[in-house]
Amino acid sequence: MTAKKITTKEDLETAFYIRKEVFVSEQGVPLAEEFDQYDQLNNGCDHILVYYNGEPVGTGRVRVVEGVGKLERICILKEYRKYGLGKIIIEALERIVEERGFSSVKLHGQVQAQGFYTKLGYDASSAIFMEDGIPHILMVKEFVHS
């Protein structure tokens, strides 16, 4: 189980395939809503892939919004969700944020995943709101440095 930053168009296409499977096919997010202007290489966003037994099975991206790192498009193919890969994705994205010199991170987490994010140190910071027809909550985390 490893994560790596996406640096090639081929890897980015793999991430798009995973996102389409999870968000569009499984969760019903409209295709036009899932992909946006940040879905390209070298545009201020960093994308990652996470691997299980050498196969790419999860993805996520991070960009800077309002002076903090914002984690987005975090997903894992359904059959691989029981292996702790979500934590690997979050930790890899957080490392990118810290390497860029930011001390906090935020995300719009699906309400059904709120407990997962809480276990990773995130705090709820909003009321529940709808995004792409799915209930979400703003979650934030400050990095603690010793």
N, CA and C atoms as a LAMMPS dump frame, in Angstrom:
ITEM: TIMESTEP
0
ITEM: NUMBER OF ATOMS
438
ITEM: BOX BOUNDS ff ff ff
-5.0000000000000000e+02 5.0000000000000000e+02
-5.0000000000000000e+02 5.0000000000000000e+02
-5.0000000000000000e+02 5.0000000000000000e+02
ITEM: ATOMS id mol type element x y z
1 1 1 N 0.84 -1.169 0
2 1 2 C 0 0 0
3 1 3 C 0.893 1.242 0
4 2 1 N 0.864 1.937 -1.113
5 2 2 C 1.678 3.137 -1.23
6 2 3 C 0.87 4.221 -1.943
7 3 1 N 1.317 5.443 -1.761
8 3 2 C 0.71 6.566 -2.474
9 3 3 C 1.818 7.289 -3.219
10 4 1 N 1.485 7.834 -4.377
11 4 2 C 2.472 8.621 -5.11
12 4 3 C 1.796 9.799 -5.788
13 5 1 N 2.559 10.866 -5.905
14 5 2 C 2.072 12.061 -6.574
15 5 3 C 1.991 11.772 -8.074
16 6 1 N 0.933 12.219 -8.689
17 6 2 C 0.736 12.012 -10.129
18 6 3 C 1.588 13.012 -10.899
19 7 1 N 2.37 12.479 -11.841
20 7 2 C 3.229 13.339 -12.655
21 7 3 C 3.04 13.122 -14.151
22 8 1 N 2.238 12.126 -14.526
23 8 2 C 2.038 11.853 -15.957
24 8 3 C 0.564 11.924 -16.321
25 9 1 N 0.31 12.197 -17.574
26 9 2 C -1.067 12.247 -18.074
27 9 3 C -1.729 10.877 -17.921
28 10 1 N -0.977 9.803 -18.112
29 10 2 C -1.529 8.453 -17.975
30 10 3 C -2.021 8.194 -16.553
31 11 1 N -1.217 8.592 -15.567
32 11 2 C -1.641 8.412 -14.174
33 11 3 C -2.848 9.294 -13.852
34 12 1 N -2.886 10.492 -14.415
35 12 2 C -4.032 11.369 -14.19
36 12 3 C -5.298 10.745 -14.778
37 13 1 N -5.186 10.125 -15.941
38 13 2 C -6.332 9.438 -16.545
39 13 3 C -6.795 8.275 -15.664
40 14 1 N -5.855 7.583 -15.018
41 14 2 C -6.214 6.507 -14.093
42 14 3 C -7.002 7.071 -12.913
43 15 1 N -6.55 8.204 -12.386
44 15 2 C -7.281 8.847 -11.289
45 15 3 C -8.693 9.225 -11.733
46 16 1 N -8.833 9.737 -12.953
47 16 2 C -10.15 10.108 -13.473
48 16 3 C -11.05 8.884 -13.583
49 17 1 N -10.49 7.76 -14.003
50 17 2 C -11.268 6.522 -14.092
51 17 3 C -11.807 6.144 -12.701
52 18 1 N -10.947 6.197 -11.68
53 18 2 C -11.363 5.846 -10.321
54 18 3 C -12.461 6.802 -9.846
55 19 1 N -12.265 8.086 -10.051
56 19 2 C -13.272 9.072 -9.637
57 19 3 C -14.598 8.853 -10.35
58 20 1 N -14.533 8.552 -11.643
59 20 2 C -15.773 8.312 -12.393
60 20 3 C -16.5 7.09 -11.843
61 21 1 N -15.766 6.028 -11.545
62 21 2 C -16.372 4.819 -10.985
63 21 3 C -17.062 5.112 -9.654
64 22 1 N -16.372 5.826 -8.767
65 22 2 C -16.895 6.061 -7.42
66 22 3 C -17.967 7.146 -7.419
67 23 1 N -17.62 8.318 -7.893
68 23 2 C -18.531 9.447 -7.752
69 23 3 C -19.673 9.436 -8.766
70 24 1 N -19.383 9.137 -10.02
71 24 2 C -20.411 9.201 -11.062
72 24 3 C -21.237 7.916 -11.091
73 25 1 N -20.583 6.767 -11.268
74 25 2 C -21.318 5.503 -11.398
75 25 3 C -21.954 5.053 -10.088
76 26 1 N -21.184 5.108 -8.998
77 26 2 C -21.673 4.581 -7.719
78 26 3 C -22.551 5.584 -6.961
79 27 1 N -22.133 6.849 -6.902
80 27 2 C -22.836 7.825 -6.064
81 27 3 C -23.77 8.758 -6.834
82 28 1 N -23.751 8.692 -8.155
83 28 2 C -24.69 9.468 -8.952
84 28 3 C -24.354 10.933 -9.14
85 29 1 N -23.111 11.327 -8.903
86 29 2 C -22.705 12.707 -9.152
87 29 3 C -22.71 12.925 -10.673
88 30 1 N -23.309 14.012 -11.148
89 30 2 C -23.306 14.273 -12.591
90 30 3 C -21.871 14.409 -13.116
91 31 1 N -21.601 13.804 -14.249
92 31 2 C -20.262 13.83 -14.839
93 31 3 C -19.757 15.263 -14.986
94 32 1 N -20.61 16.17 -15.399
95 32 2 C -20.206 17.569 -15.597
96 32 3 C -19.81 18.237 -14.289
97 33 1 N -20.304 17.729 -13.157
98 33 2 C -19.965 18.299 -11.852
99 33 3 C -18.668 17.716 -11.288
100 34 1 N -18.315 16.516 -11.702
101 34 2 C -17.164 15.835 -11.108
102 34 3 C -15.836 16.408 -11.601
103 35 1 N -15.761 16.785 -12.835
104 35 2 C -14.494 17.232 -13.404
105 35 3 C -14.527 18.741 -13.625
106 36 1 N -13.402 19.41 -13.322
107 36 2 C -13.362 20.865 -13.388
108 36 3 C -12.013 21.366 -13.882
109 37 1 N -11.819 22.672 -13.78
110 37 2 C -10.598 23.296 -14.303
111 37 3 C -9.343 22.898 -13.546
112 38 1 N -9.474 22.269 -12.394
113 38 2 C -8.296 21.859 -11.628
114 38 3 C -7.799 20.469 -12.014
115 39 1 N -8.49 19.841 -12.935
116 39 2 C -8.141 18.48 -13.335
117 39 3 C -7.146 18.464 -14.485
118 40 1 N -5.96 18.95 -14.191
119 40 2 C -4.855 18.913 -15.132
120 40 3 C -3.561 18.941 -14.333
121 41 1 N -2.488 18.621 -14.972
122 41 2 C -1.193 18.628 -14.295
123 41 3 C -0.647 20.05 -14.236
124 42 1 N 0.133 20.327 -13.22
125 42 2 C 0.883 21.58 -13.109
126 42 3 C 0.018 22.83 -13.147
127 43 1 N -1.094 22.815 -12.408
128 43 2 C -1.947 23.998 -12.367
129 43 3 C -2.214 24.456 -10.934
130 44 1 N -1.307 24.105 -10.021
131 44 2 C -1.488 24.487 -8.627
132 44 3 C -2.134 23.415 -7.784
133 45 1 N -2.639 22.378 -8.423
134 45 2 C -3.235 21.229 -7.739
135 45 3 C -2.232 20.08 -7.767
136 46 1 N -2.224 19.306 -6.714
137 46 2 C -1.471 18.053 -6.735
138 46 3 C -2.469 16.911 -6.616
139 47 1 N -2.305 15.912 -7.461
140 47 2 C -3.146 14.722 -7.473
141 47 3 C -2.281 13.536 -7.041
142 48 1 N -2.904 12.57 -6.361
143 48 2 C -2.171 11.363 -5.988
144 48 3 C -2.971 10.116 -6.37
145 49 1 N -2.247 9.025 -6.47
146 49 2 C -2.845 7.699 -6.595
147 49 3 C -2.375 6.875 -5.409
148 50 1 N -3.252 5.997 -4.925
149 50 2 C -2.86 5.042 -3.898
150 50 3 C -2.992 3.65 -4.518
151 51 1 N -2.022 2.802 -4.165
152 51 2 C -1.926 1.473 -4.768
153 51 3 C -2.136 0.392 -3.722
154 52 1 N -2.771 -0.695 -4.155
155 52 2 C -2.922 -1.885 -3.328
156 52 3 C -2.449 -3.063 -4.177
157 53 1 N -1.44 -3.776 -3.698
158 53 2 C -0.832 -4.878 -4.459
159 53 3 C -0.456 -4.442 -5.87
160 54 1 N 0.096 -3.24 -5.971
161 54 2 C 0.582 -2.738 -7.251
162 54 3 C -0.468 -2.149 -8.174
163 55 1 N -1.736 -2.223 -7.786
164 55 2 C -2.829 -1.708 -8.62
165 55 3 C -3.312 -0.363 -8.098
166 56 1 N -3.498 0.624 -8.981
167 56 2 C -4.048 1.903 -8.531
168 56 3 C -5.53 1.744 -8.201
169 57 1 N -5.908 2.066 -6.95
170 57 2 C -7.29 1.821 -6.517
171 57 3 C -7.93 3.021 -5.818
172 58 1 N -7.168 4.087 -5.6
173 58 2 C -7.718 5.259 -4.931
174 58 3 C -7.007 6.514 -5.378
175 59 1 N -7.635 7.658 -5.108
176 59 2 C -7.063 8.921 -5.548
177 59 3 C -7.548 10.061 -4.677
178 60 1 N -6.933 11.193 -4.834
179 60 2 C -7.325 12.418 -4.164
180 60 3 C -6.507 13.554 -4.747
181 61 1 N -6.921 14.776 -4.433
182 61 2 C -6.157 15.928 -4.877
183 61 3 C -6.175 16.98 -3.785
184 62 1 N -5.238 17.916 -3.89
185 62 2 C -5.157 19.013 -2.938
186 62 3 C -4.827 20.289 -3.697
187 63 1 N -5.458 21.379 -3.259
188 63 2 C -5.139 22.696 -3.793
189 63 3 C -5.231 23.695 -2.651
190 64 1 N -4.699 24.879 -2.852
191 64 2 C -4.75 25.915 -1.831
192 64 3 C -5.989 26.763 -2.076
193 65 1 N -6.816 26.892 -1.04
194 65 2 C -8.034 27.694 -1.089
195 65 3 C -8.078 28.533 0.187
196 66 1 N -8.174 29.837 0.028
197 66 2 C -8.272 30.744 1.175
198 66 3 C -7.13 30.549 2.17
199 67 1 N -5.938 30.313 1.661
200 67 2 C -4.758 30.224 2.504
201 67 3 C -4.545 28.923 3.24
202 68 1 N -5.341 27.904 2.941
203 68 2 C -5.145 26.584 3.549
204 68 3 C -5.21 25.513 2.469
205 69 1 N -4.668 24.35 2.781
206 69 2 C -4.78 23.236 1.864
207 69 3 C -6.189 22.678 1.898
208 70 1 N -6.766 22.44 0.729
209 70 2 C -8.107 21.852 0.67
210 70 3 C -8.004 20.493 -0.021
211 71 1 N -8.357 19.446 0.723
212 71 2 C -8.341 18.094 0.189
213 71 3 C -9.643 17.868 -0.565
214 72 1 N -9.538 17.274 -1.75
215 72 2 C -10.705 17.094 -2.606
216 72 3 C -10.628 15.763 -3.347
217 73 1 N -11.797 15.34 -3.831
218 73 2 C -11.929 14.196 -4.736
219 73 3 C -11.278 12.933 -4.18
220 74 1 N -11.433 12.721 -2.889
221 74 2 C -10.851 11.558 -2.214
222 74 3 C -11.785 10.375 -2.411
223 75 1 N -11.268 9.307 -2.997
224 75 2 C -12.112 8.129 -3.204
225 75 3 C -11.267 6.881 -3.405
226 76 1 N -11.913 5.748 -3.141
227 76 2 C -11.293 4.429 -3.291
228 76 3 C -12.322 3.532 -3.956
229 77 1 N -11.881 2.72 -4.893
230 77 2 C -12.786 1.767 -5.521
231 77 3 C -13.416 0.89 -4.44
232 78 1 N -14.693 0.598 -4.592
233 78 2 C -15.497 -0.048 -3.546
234 78 3 C -14.856 -1.302 -2.958
235 79 1 N -14.334 -2.156 -3.787
236 79 2 C -13.814 -3.432 -3.3
237 79 3 C -12.509 -3.301 -2.504
238 80 1 N -11.931 -2.096 -2.433
239 80 2 C -10.667 -1.891 -1.713
240 80 3 C -10.826 -1.019 -0.47
241 81 1 N -12.041 -0.74 -0.058
242 81 2 C -12.276 0.203 1.05
243 81 3 C -12.003 -0.372 2.427
244 82 1 N -11.685 -1.62 2.525
245 82 2 C -11.485 -2.235 3.845
246 82 3 C -10.016 -2.383 4.23
247 83 1 N -9.121 -1.774 3.495
248 83 2 C -7.691 -1.996 3.722
249 83 3 C -6.943 -0.807 4.324
250 84 1 N -7.626 0.216 4.785
251 84 2 C -6.953 1.371 5.388
252 84 3 C -6.344 2.333 4.39
253 85 1 N -6.776 2.245 3.148
254 85 2 C -6.194 3.095 2.108
255 85 3 C -6.625 4.556 2.223
256 86 1 N -7.795 4.792 2.791
257 86 2 C -8.252 6.171 2.96
258 86 3 C -7.281 6.968 3.812
259 87 1 N -6.796 6.362 4.873
260 87 2 C -5.826 7.02 5.749
261 87 3 C -4.542 7.323 4.986
262 88 1 N -4.123 6.426 4.118
263 88 2 C -2.906 6.641 3.328
264 88 3 C -3.098 7.834 2.383
265 89 1 N -4.273 7.939 1.768
266 89 2 C -4.553 9.068 0.874
267 89 3 C -4.501 10.375 1.657
268 90 1 N -5.189 10.421 2.791
269 90 2 C -5.232 11.643 3.593
270 90 3 C -3.825 12.036 4.042
271 91 1 N -3.068 11.091 4.552
272 91 2 C -1.711 11.394 5.023
273 91 3 C -0.821 11.894 3.888
274 92 1 N -0.945 11.316 2.707
275 92 2 C -0.136 11.763 1.562
276 92 3 C -0.512 13.191 1.157
277 93 1 N -1.8 13.491 1.145
278 93 2 C -2.231 14.845 0.797
279 93 3 C -1.801 15.843 1.868
280 94 1 N -1.891 15.452 3.13
281 94 2 C -1.45 16.338 4.213
282 94 3 C 0.045 16.634 4.112
283 95 1 N 0.842 15.632 3.739
284 95 2 C 2.284 15.854 3.577
285 95 3 C 2.55 16.909 2.501
286 96 1 N 1.793 16.845 1.418
287 96 2 C 1.959 17.838 0.347
288 96 3 C 1.646 19.234 0.88
289 97 1 N 0.57 19.356 1.648
290 97 2 C 0.182 20.646 2.22
291 97 3 C 1.294 21.175 3.13
292 98 1 N 1.812 20.304 3.995
293 98 2 C 2.874 20.72 4.915
294 98 3 C 4.146 21.105 4.161
295 99 1 N 4.492 20.338 3.113
296 99 2 C 5.675 20.654 2.311
297 99 3 C 5.548 22.009 1.632
298 100 1 N 4.312 22.416 1.347
299 100 2 C 4.086 23.732 0.738
300 100 3 C 4.064 24.843 1.781
301 101 1 N 4.235 24.487 3.053
302 101 2 C 4.372 25.478 4.1
303 101 3 C 3.09 25.906 4.786
304 102 1 N 2.014 25.167 4.602
305 102 2 C 0.747 25.524 5.231
306 102 3 C 0.577 24.742 6.529
307 103 1 N -0.135 25.34 7.487
308 103 2 C -0.261 24.717 8.806
309 103 3 C -1.652 24.172 9.077
310 104 1 N -2.545 24.28 8.099
311 104 2 C -3.88 23.727 8.302
312 104 3 C -4.45 23.227 6.983
313 105 1 N -5.49 22.418 7.138
314 105 2 C -6.103 21.782 5.982
315 105 3 C -7.603 21.709 6.227
316 106 1 N -8.366 21.687 5.139
317 106 2 C -9.807 21.548 5.25
318 106 3 C -10.312 20.637 4.149
319 107 1 N -11.551 20.191 4.314
320 107 2 C -12.182 19.368 3.288
321 107 3 C -13.686 19.429 3.466
322 108 1 N -14.391 19.142 2.398
323 108 2 C -15.839 18.955 2.446
324 108 3 C -16.056 17.457 2.488
325 109 1 N -16.268 16.916 3.667
326 109 2 C -16.422 15.471 3.823
327 109 3 C -17.877 15.054 3.714
328 110 1 N -18.112 13.93 3.066
329 110 2 C -19.461 13.382 3.063
330 110 3 C -19.813 13.027 4.51
331 111 1 N -21.032 13.342 4.909
332 111 2 C -21.451 13.123 6.296
333 111 3 C -21.236 11.669 6.707
334 112 1 N -21.485 10.717 5.814
335 112 2 C -21.289 9.309 6.157
336 112 3 C -19.83 8.981 6.471
337 113 1 N -18.882 9.851 6.082
338 113 2 C -17.463 9.618 6.348
339 113 3 C -16.937 10.497 7.485
340 114 1 N -17.804 11.224 8.163
341 114 2 C -17.367 12.155 9.205
342 114 3 C -16.571 11.452 10.304
343 115 1 N -16.999 10.286 10.728
344 115 2 C -16.277 9.548 11.763
345 115 3 C -14.864 9.194 11.341
346 116 1 N -14.682 8.835 10.084
347 116 2 C -13.359 8.528 9.537
348 116 3 C -12.439 9.743 9.672
349 117 1 N -12.94 10.907 9.243
350 117 2 C -12.123 12.116 9.312
351 117 3 C -11.849 12.533 10.755
352 118 1 N -12.818 12.35 11.631
353 118 2 C -12.627 12.678 13.044
354 118 3 C -11.482 11.844 13.629
355 119 1 N -11.42 10.566 13.285
356 119 2 C -10.342 9.696 13.77
357 119 3 C -8.969 10.164 13.307
358 120 1 N -8.937 10.895 12.182
359 120 2 C -7.677 11.394 11.637
360 120 3 C -7.358 12.813 12.109
361 121 1 N -8.131 13.305 13.087
362 121 2 C -7.826 14.592 13.683
363 121 3 C -8.591 15.784 13.142
364 122 1 N -9.601 15.548 12.353
365 122 2 C -10.399 16.639 11.781
366 122 3 C -11.566 16.977 12.7
367 123 1 N -11.916 18.258 12.72
368 123 2 C -13.05 18.736 13.501
369 123 3 C -14.11 19.294 12.562
370 124 1 N -15.371 18.993 12.874
371 124 2 C -16.478 19.562 12.109
372 124 3 C -16.488 21.064 12.325
373 125 1 N -16.717 21.808 11.236
374 125 2 C -16.639 23.265 11.326
375 125 3 C -17.797 23.958 10.609
376 126 1 N -18.872 23.215 10.351
377 126 2 C -20.032 23.818 9.686
378 126 3 C -21.258 22.975 9.973
379 127 1 N -22.39 23.519 9.594
380 127 2 C -23.608 22.725 9.556
381 127 3 C -23.536 21.833 8.314
382 128 1 N -24.395 20.855 8.255
383 128 2 C -24.465 19.979 7.083
384 128 3 C -24.989 20.783 5.896
385 129 1 N -24.377 20.58 4.734
386 129 2 C -24.812 21.242 3.506
387 129 3 C -24.8 20.219 2.376
388 130 1 N -25.519 20.526 1.323
389 130 2 C -25.607 19.614 0.187
390 130 3 C -24.579 20.014 -0.879
391 131 1 N -23.91 19.006 -1.415
392 131 2 C -22.966 19.211 -2.514
393 131 3 C -23.158 18.041 -3.466
394 132 1 N -23.511 18.333 -4.694
395 132 2 C -23.786 17.299 -5.695
396 132 3 C -24.839 16.305 -5.218
397 133 1 N -25.824 16.805 -4.454
398 133 2 C -26.913 15.963 -3.984
399 133 3 C -26.565 15.057 -2.813
400 134 1 N -25.399 15.261 -2.209
401 134 2 C -24.92 14.416 -1.119
402 134 3 C -24.657 15.306 0.101
403 135 1 N -25.132 14.918 1.303
404 135 2 C -24.862 15.728 2.503
405 135 3 C -23.359 15.739 2.835
406 136 1 N -22.842 16.943 3.063
407 136 2 C -21.426 17.152 3.388
408 136 3 C -21.308 18.013 4.64
409 137 1 N -20.102 18.045 5.186
410 137 2 C -19.78 18.914 6.318
411 137 3 C -18.349 19.402 6.133
412 138 1 N -18.111 20.678 6.45
413 138 2 C -16.767 21.219 6.404
414 138 3 C -15.992 20.695 7.604
415 139 1 N -14.811 20.16 7.349
416 139 2 C -13.957 19.646 8.42
417 139 3 C -12.589 20.286 8.288
418 140 1 N -11.981 20.605 9.434
419 140 2 C -10.691 21.282 9.432
420 140 3 C -9.729 20.576 10.379
421 141 1 N -8.436 20.782 10.1
422 141 2 C -7.386 20.202 10.942
423 141 3 C -6.211 21.161 10.952
424 142 1 N -5.697 21.43 12.143
425 142 2 C -4.484 22.208 12.306
426 142 3 C -3.344 21.211 12.527
427 143 1 N -2.213 21.438 11.866
428 143 2 C -1.072 20.566 12.069
429 143 3 C -0.364 20.95 13.362
430 144 1 N 0.004 19.955 14.138
431 144 2 C 0.727 20.176 15.387
432 144 3 C 2.184 19.819 15.146
433 145 1 N 3.049 20.763 15.381
434 145 2 C 4.484 20.518 15.199
435 145 3 C 5.162 20.52 16.555
436 146 1 N 6.031 19.546 16.755
437 146 2 C 6.727 19.487 18.052
438 146 3 C 8.152 19.96 17.927
